[in-house]
């Protein structure tokens, strides 16, 4: 454990409105710097069964079912048994060579050696129809039941050093007590129109649409000393982060006479970017976003091809908004805008 005292010292004298703040400041100064060895750890055993079945109705139609249990281990940095403490003070001059503390913050951050992996029971059911040699239509239903979802929680932790006992708000990764769920479906269509005459037989299309519903997100308070955050905390019922309810991809392709071309548009609806942001512990949402990409290549030889590829051809901008409740960001304020430039590249590829 490492603690850091205030970077500057001064003579602190309370005002009536800030009575008691100087006692906190003096206590932190006396607490001082320290390096205290800490240790921790955990053990876990997971059995991860899986089942995969296929039912082939005929050469064109088949069905698949899969059930499995999976885990996602915490990142190594989250498991490190460390704690870093710090204090910040906002001071105002009293006009007589002394100062008073207008506001202060006693915070920290650390790893959590005993957090468990995220566990998920996964189920998939798929129908596949191959209605032509280069064409297919598929429908997939899926569901994931998750537990031990990992998020950051701020909790009061008390430490003693140099005879001073102080409580800090320490941010740590913890396993949530709420279960998470993801369920939905995906429909995908792929076809090359090789039955068309001449140059048109190289045309093809790909399209898919995904619908997802998720639950299990929550926004724990980031600072137990901030009244606004406490008021806005514990908004249970949020979806999981990073999952758009709706998304689709549409691509037009051409493969013939040594030419490989592709123009693709990808779109996703708004989604929960993070459960808390903007220092008020409110959910932050990414607005719906679509992007057009394209490429065209020509085979110079059987082993070499040259081409041009472009990303974000429409120079689309990604926006985020901050919400005051669990709703989608239709009536909330803008938080950020991210503009990614259009990028055009000339590419030479070789295979050996």
C-alpha positions in Angstrom: 0.0 0.0 0.0 1.3 3.5 -0.9 -0.1 6.8 0.4 0.7 10.3 -0.9 0.4 13.4 1.4 -0.7 16.8 0.1 1.9 18.3 -2.3 2.0 21.7 -0.4 1.7 22.6 3.3 0.2 25.7 4.9 -1.2 27.0 8.2 -4.8 25.9 8.3 -7.5 27.9 10.2 -11.1 26.9 10.0 -13.9 29.3 9.3 -17.4 28.8 10.8 -18.6 27.3 7.5 -15.6 24.9 7.2 -15.3 23.8 10.8 -13.5 20.5 11.1 -11.8 20.5 7.7 -8.5 21.7 9.1 -8.5 18.7 11.5 -8.8 16.4 8.4 -6.0 18.3 6.7 -3.6 18.1 9.7 -4.4 14.4 10.1 -3.5 13.7 6.5 -0.3 15.6 6.8 0.7 13.6 9.9 -0.5 10.4 8.2 2.2 11.1 5.6 3.7 8.7 3.1 3.9 5.0 3.7 4.7 1.7 1.9 3.0 -1.2 3.7 3.3 -4.7 2.2 0.0 -6.3 1.3 -0.9 -9.7 0.0 -3.9 -11.6 -1.2 -5.2 -14.2 -3.5 -7.9 -16.7 -4.3 -8.5 -20.1 -5.8 -11.2 -21.3 -8.1 -12.1 -24.4 -10.1 -14.4 -24.4 -13.1 -15.7 -27.3 -15.0 -16.6 -26.1 -18.6 -18.7 -28.7 -20.4 -19.9 -28.2 -23.9 -22.4 -30.0 -26.2 -22.7 -29.6 -30.0 -25.4 -31.4 -32.0 -26.2 -31.3 -35.7 -29.3 -32.5 -37.4 -29.0 -32.8 -41.2 -32.4 -32.8 -42.8 -31.1 -32.9 -46.4 -28.2 -31.5 -48.4 -29.7 -28.0 -48.2 -31.2 -27.8 -44.7 -29.6 -28.5 -41.4 -30.0 -27.5 -37.7 -27.4 -27.0 -35.0 -27.7 -26.8 -31.2 -24.9 -25.9 -28.8 -24.8 -25.5 -25.1 -21.7 -24.7 -23.1 -20.3 -23.0 -20.0 -17.6 -20.4 -20.4 -15.6 -18.1 -18.2 -13.8 -14.8 -18.8 -10.9 -14.3 -16.4 -10.1 -10.9 -14.9 -7.3 -8.9 -16.4 -4.0 -9.4 -14.6 -3.8 -5.8 -13.5 -7.2 -6.0 -11.8 -5.8 -8.8 -9.6 -2.7 -7.0 -8.3 -3.0 -6.7 -4.5 -2.0 -3.0 -4.3 -3.7 0.1 -2.9 -2.7 3.7 -3.7 -4.1 6.4 -1.4 -4.2 10.2 -2.1 -5.7 13.4 -0.7 -6.6 16.7 -2.4 -7.6 19.9 -0.8 -9.3 23.1 -2.2 -8.0 26.0 -0.1 -9.0 29.7 0.2 -6.8 32.4 1.6 -8.0 33.9 4.9 -6.2 37.2 4.3 -3.9 36.9 7.3 -1.3 34.4 6.0 -3.5 31.4 6.9 -5.9 29.4 4.7 -9.0 27.3 5.2 -10.0 24.1 3.4 -13.1 24.8 1.3 -13.4 21.1 0.2 -11.3 18.0 0.2 -11.3 14.5 -1.2 -9.7 11.3 0.3 -9.6 8.7 -2.4 -7.7 5.6 -3.5 -7.6 2.9 -6.0 -6.4 -0.7 -5.9 -6.5 -4.2 -7.3 -8.7 -7.0 -5.9 -6.8 -10.3 -5.7 -9.9 -12.4 -4.9 -12.3 -11.5 -7.7 -13.7 -14.4 -9.6 -14.0 -15.0 -13.4 -17.2 -14.0 -15.1 -19.2 -17.2 -15.8 -21.7 -17.7 -18.6 -24.1 -20.5 -19.5 -24.5 -20.3 -23.3 -27.2 -21.7 -25.6 -27.4 -21.5 -29.4 -29.9 -22.8 -31.9 -29.3 -22.4 -35.6 -31.1 -23.2 -38.8 -29.1 -23.2 -42.0 -30.5 -23.3 -45.5 -28.1 -23.6 -48.4 -30.4 -22.9 -51.3 -27.6 -22.6 -53.9 -23.9 -23.7 -54.1 -22.7 -20.2 -53.1 -25.8 -19.0 -51.2 -27.2 -19.4 -47.7 -29.9 -18.2 -45.4 -29.4 -18.7 -41.6 -31.3 -18.0 -38.5 -29.6 -18.2 -35.1 -31.2 -17.9 -31.6 -28.9 -17.3 -28.7 -28.9 -16.8 -24.9 -26.3 -16.2 -22.3 -26.9 -16.3 -18.5 -24.0 -14.6 -16.7 -22.9 -14.2 -13.1 -19.9 -12.6 -11.3 -20.1 -9.6 -13.7 -17.1 -7.4 -12.9 -17.4 -3.6 -12.3 -15.7 -0.9 -10.2 -17.1 -0.1 -6.8 -16.0 2.6 -4.4 -16.0 1.5 -0.7 -14.8 3.2 2.5 -11.6 1.7 3.7 -9.8 2.7 7.0 -6.0 2.8 7.3 -3.7 3.8 10.2 -0.3 5.3 9.9 1.8 7.4 12.2 -0.9 7.3 14.8 -3.6 8.7 12.4 -6.6 6.7 11.4 -8.3 7.9 8.2 -11.1 6.6 6.0 -10.5 6.8 2.2 -12.9 6.1 -0.7 -11.1 3.3 -2.6 -12.1 2.2 -6.1 -11.7 -1.6 -6.6 -13.0 -4.2 -9.1 -15.6 -6.4 -7.5 -17.9 -9.2 -8.7 -21.5 -8.0 -8.9 -24.3 -9.8 -7.0 -26.8 -9.3 -9.8 -27.0 -11.8 -12.7 -26.6 -10.6 -16.3 -28.5 -11.9 -19.3 -28.0 -11.6 -23.1 -30.6 -13.0 -25.5 -31.5 -12.4 -29.1 -31.4 -13.6 -32.7 -29.4 -13.1 -35.9 -30.6 -13.6 -39.5 -28.0 -13.7 -42.2 -28.2 -13.9 -46.0 -25.3 -14.6 -48.4 -25.6 -15.0 -52.2 -23.5 -14.8 -55.4 -25.6 -14.4 -58.5 -23.5 -16.8 -60.5 -26.6 -17.7 -62.6 -26.5 -14.3 -64.3 -24.8 -14.0 -67.7 -21.3 -12.7 -68.4 -19.7 -10.1 -66.1 -22.9 -10.0 -63.9 -22.2 -13.5 -62.6 -19.5 -12.1 -60.3 -22.0 -10.0 -58.2 -22.9 -11.0 -54.7 -24.5 -9.6 -51.6 -24.2 -10.2 -47.8 -26.7 -9.0 -45.2 -27.3 -9.7 -41.6 -29.5 -8.3 -38.8 -29.0 -8.9 -35.1 -31.5 -8.1 -32.3 -30.2 -8.2 -28.7 -31.7 -7.7 -25.3 -29.4 -7.5 -22.2 -29.7 -6.8 -18.5 -27.5 -6.8 -15.5 -25.8 -3.4 -15.7 -25.7 -1.1 -12.7 -23.8 2.1 -11.8 -22.3 1.9 -8.3 -21.4 5.1 -6.7 -17.9 6.4 -7.6 -17.5 8.6 -4.6 -19.3 8.1 -1.3 -18.5 11.7 -0.4 -20.3 13.1 -3.3 -24.0 13.7 -2.7 -24.9 13.9 -6.4 -23.3 10.6 -7.1 -25.0 8.9 -4.1 -28.4 10.3 -5.4 -27.8 9.0 -8.9 -26.2 5.7 -7.9 -27.6 2.2 -7.8 -29.6 2.6 -11.1 -30.2 -1.1 -11.5 -31.9 -2.4 -14.6 -29.3 -1.0 -17.1 -28.3 -3.1 -20.0 -24.8 -4.5 -20.3 -22.2 -2.2 -21.7 -21.3 -2.2 -25.4 -24.4 -4.0 -26.7 -26.6 -2.4 -29.2 -30.2 -3.7 -29.3 -30.2 -3.5 -33.1 -27.4 -3.8 -35.7 -27.1 -4.7 -39.3 -24.4 -5.1 -42.0 -25.0 -4.8 -45.8 -22.3 -5.5 -48.4 -22.2 -5.7 -52.2 -19.4 -7.7 -53.7 -17.9 -8.6 -57.0 -15.5 -11.5 -57.7 -14.6 -12.2 -61.3 -11.8 -11.7 -63.9 -9.2 -11.2 -61.2 -11.2 -8.3 -59.6 -12.3 -8.4 -56.0 -14.5 -5.5 -54.9 -16.5 -4.8 -51.8 -18.7 -2.0 -50.6 -20.1 -2.4 -47.0 -22.2 -0.4 -44.7 -22.3 -1.3 -41.0 -24.8 0.2 -38.5 -25.6 -0.2 -34.9 -28.3 1.5 -32.7 -27.4 3.4 -29.5 -25.9 1.4 -26.7 -24.7 1.9 -23.1 -21.1 3.0 -23.3 -20.5 3.1 -19.6 -22.7 2.9 -16.5 -21.3 6.1 -15.0 -19.7 9.2 -16.5 -19.4 13.0 -16.3 -18.6 12.9 -12.6 -22.2 12.6 -11.7 -22.5 8.8 -11.9 -25.1 8.9 -14.7 -25.1 6.4 -17.6 -23.4 7.5 -20.8 -24.8 6.3 -24.1 -23.2 6.1 -27.6 -25.6 7.2 -30.2 -26.5 5.1 -33.2 -23.6 5.0 -35.7 -23.2 3.8 -39.3 -20.0 3.6 -41.4 -19.4 3.0 -45.1 -16.2 1.1 -46.1 -15.0 -0.1 -49.5 -12.2 -1.8 -51.4 -11.2 -3.0 -54.8 -8.3 -5.3 -55.7 -6.9 -6.7 -58.9 -4.8 -9.9 -59.3 -1.6 -8.9 -61.0 -0.4 -12.5 -60.9 -1.7 -15.5 -59.0 0.5 -14.5 -56.0 0.2 -10.7 -56.1 -2.6 -8.2 -56.1 -2.9 -4.4 -55.9 -5.8 -2.3 -54.8 -7.3 0.6 -53.0 -9.3 0.4 -49.8 -11.1 3.1 -47.9 -12.7 3.3 -44.4 -15.3 5.7 -43.1 -16.0 7.1 -46.6 -18.8 9.3 -45.3 -16.7 10.8 -42.5 -19.3 9.9 -40.0 -19.1 11.2 -36.4 -19.8 9.2 -33.2 -21.6 11.0 -30.5 -22.2 10.2 -26.8 -24.8 11.6 -24.4 -25.3 11.5 -20.7 -28.6 10.3 -19.3 -30.4 11.3 -16.1 -32.1 7.9 -15.8 -32.3 4.5 -17.4 -33.8 5.8 -20.7 -32.1 5.9 -24.1 -30.4 9.2 -24.8 -33.2 10.9 -26.8 -33.6 13.9 -24.6 -30.2 14.0 -22.8 -27.2 16.3 -23.3 -24.2 15.7 -25.5 -21.1 14.5 -23.8 -18.5 13.9 -26.6 -18.1 13.7 -30.3 -15.4 11.5 -32.0 -14.6 12.2 -35.6 -12.6 9.6 -37.5 -11.1 10.8 -40.8 -11.8 9.1 -44.1 -8.8 6.9 -44.8 -7.7 5.8 -48.3 -4.9 3.3 -48.7 -3.1 1.8 -51.7 -2.2 -1.8 -50.9 0.1 -4.4 -52.5 -0.5 -7.9 -51.3 1.6 -11.0 -51.9 1.2 -14.7 -50.9 4.0 -17.2 -50.8 
